[in-house]
Amino acid sequence: MKLALFIGITLLAGVISGLAYGGINLLAVEPFIDQAIEIEIQNTISKGEQIDMNEVESYRLWQKGGEVVAGAILGISFGAFYAIVYGYTRRSLPGSSEVKKSLFLASIIWLTIFMIPFIKYPANPPAVGDPETIYYRQGLYVAFIAISGLGALGFAFLYRKLGSTSARKFIIPALYTAYMAGFYFAMPPNPDAITVPMDLITNFRIVSVITAAIFWVILGIVFGALWNKYKLHIGLRKTT
């Protein structure tokens, strides 16, 4: 497999999925963030504190302007990680085509590094929460992602070690479920109370899950299609 072609496909799939993710977030997620910020502004004003609205508006314009670019950078980062995992696990992935194999892997990664951590620490708009606990909250979330992702990787190795035994299809998911359930109850909860309407939070979370799922679906389809188009698995066989 030619390294330059592999890198090019990885970058292209990452950029396409990342640009789509950034654009969808700009249209679907940002309105909920605006609502949350407006509520926080009104709460701050009601306490007698002063807010420079020009500064807030300028900052939000800067944030929104960089949404698509940030999505592309995120796409490249996740795309690189995804490509390495796909190249290593491709032969053991179920599916009759590269796109199906790629989508299967994308769904597993979405589940382990996004959805499962999301269940423990569901996302809130940036304006929600005590600013003094932001690093603590981020630390908890990143730690749970690492626990889930590394656990999935470890059980994937175990899955391959068990060979072709039919029992592994049930044993490994059960072990992973028990592993994550233990950490779910062991890890501390989010320390901040929610001070904005719950319907706003719920809608924000629903849209966040959907946009993340769309990102991984696009990445899986594009990467799988490009892999199949350029027959990278043939090049891989020749170099191994």
N, C-alpha and C positions, 0 to 999 in steps of 0.2 A: 504494500500500500504506500503510495506516495505521500510523504508527510505534508507537502505543500497543498495537495488537493484535500487532504483530511482537514487541515487547518482552515482552508478556504470555505469548505462546506460548513464547518463548525461556526465560523464567523458569520456566514450568510444566514444560516438558520437562526442564530442568536439575534442578529440585527433585525430580521423580519419579525420574529416573535416579540422581541423587545419593543420595536416601534409600534406594533399593534397593541401591546399591553399598555404602553404609555399613552397612546391615543385614546384607548377605551377608558383608562383611568381619568384622563382629562375630562371626558364627557360624562362619565357615569359616577365617579367617586368624588371628584372635586366639589360638586354642589353640596354634598353632605358635609364636607369639611368646612365650606363657607358657612353653612347653617350653624355648625358647632362653634366656630370662631365668633359668629355674631352673638350667640348666646353668652359666651364667655366675656365678650366685650360689654354687653349689657349688664352682666353680673358685676363686672369690675367697676363700671360707672356707678352702679347703684351703691357701691361701697364708698363712693366719694373719691375714687382714684382717677387720675388723668390718663388718657390714652391719645397718642398721636396717630390719628386715623390715616394721615398721609403716609406715615411710616408703615402702618399695617397694610395698606393697599399696595404700596410699592413692593413690600416683601412678598405678598401673595401673587402679584404679577410676575415677579421673578421666579417664584416657585412653579407657577403654572407654565411659564415660558420654558422651563427646563424639564417639564414632565416627560416629554417624548424623548429628549436626549438621555435623561436618566433611565428611561425604559430600555433604550438601546444598549446602554452600558450594562444594565442588569441582565439583559438578554444575552449579551456576549459572555458575561461571567457564568451564568447558569448553563449556557450553551456549551462552554468549554468543559465544565464538570460533567454535563450530560453526555457529551461525545465520548469522553474517556470511559465512563461507565458502560455506555452502549458498546463500544469497541471490545471491552473486556467480557461482557456478558451476552453478547449477541447470540451465540450458538445455543445458549440454554434458555433463551426467551421464547415463549410460545407465540405462534402466529405463522400464517402461510405466506406472508409477504414482509418486506422490510418495513413498510408503513405500519402494519399491524404489530410487528415486534416493537417498533419505536413507540407507538402509542401505548402499548402495554407498559414499557419501561417508564414513559412519561407519567402515566397514571400512578405507578408505584412511587415515584419520586414525589409527585404532587401530594400523595397521601401521607408519606412519611416525613417530609420536611416542611409541609405547609398545613395540611388539614388536621393532622393529629396534634401538632403544637397549637394550632388555632383553637381546637376544642378546649385545651387547657387554659390558654391565654388568648381569648378572642380579641380581635383588633378593635380599637376605639379610634375615633378621629384624633388627630394630633393635639387639638385644643382641649381634649378631655384628660383629666388627671392632674395630680400635683406635680409641678415642674421639679420639685426637689427629689421626687422618687423616680424620675425618668430613667436614670442610669441603672437603678436597681431593677426596674421593670424590664428594661431592655436586656439586662443580664439574665433574668429569669427566662425570658423568651428564647434568647440565643442558646442558653444552656439546654433548654428542652428540645430545641431543634437538633443540637449536637447529640443529645441522648437518643432521640428517635432515629436520626440519620445513621449514626455509628452502630446503633443496635440493629437496624435493618441491614447494614453492610455485613455485620458479623453473622447474622442469621442467614444471609445470602451465601456466605462462604460455607456455613454448615450445611445448607441445602445442597450445595454442589458436592460436598464431602460424602453425603449420604447416598450418592449415586442415583440409580434409577428406581429405588424403592418407592412404591406407591404411597407408603405411609408418610413420606416427607411432605406431601402436599397438605397434610393435616397437622403434622407435628410442628413444623416450622411456624406457620401462622399462629398456632395456639401458644407456642413459646414466646413469640414476639408480642402477642396480645397480653400475656401475663407479665412480661417484662415491662411493657409500657404502662400497664395498669398499676404496677407497683410504684413507678416513678410519678404517675399522675397523682396518686394520693400522698406521696412523700414530698413532692415539691410544694412550696408555699403558694398561696393564692395571690392574685393581684391585690396589692394593698390599698388601692384607691377606690373610693366610692364614686359611682356614676352620678354626675350632677346635672346632666342634660336629659331631655325626654327620651324614654327608652325606645320609642318607635324610631327615632332618629338613629340611635345606636344599632338597632336591629337591622334597619334598612342598609346602613353603612356596612355592617358585617356580611349581609347577604350578597351585596354587590361586590365586596372584596373577595369573597369565595368564588363568585362567578368569574370575575376578571382573572384571578389567578388560574382557575381551571382553563379558561380560554388560552392563556399564555402557554400552558403546558401542552394543550392539544395542538396549537399551531406549531410549537417547537417540535413535537413528536411527528406531525405530518410532514413538515418541511424537511426535517433532518432525514426521516425515513425515505422520502421521495428522492432526495438528493443522493443519499447513500445508494439507493437502488439504481438511479440513473447512471452513476459513475462506477457501479459495481465494485465498491471498495472492499467487499469481502473477498473478491477474487485476488485483489492485490495483497490482502492480508494473508491469504493462504500461500502466496508465492514467497512471502518474506518470512514465513514461520516454518 
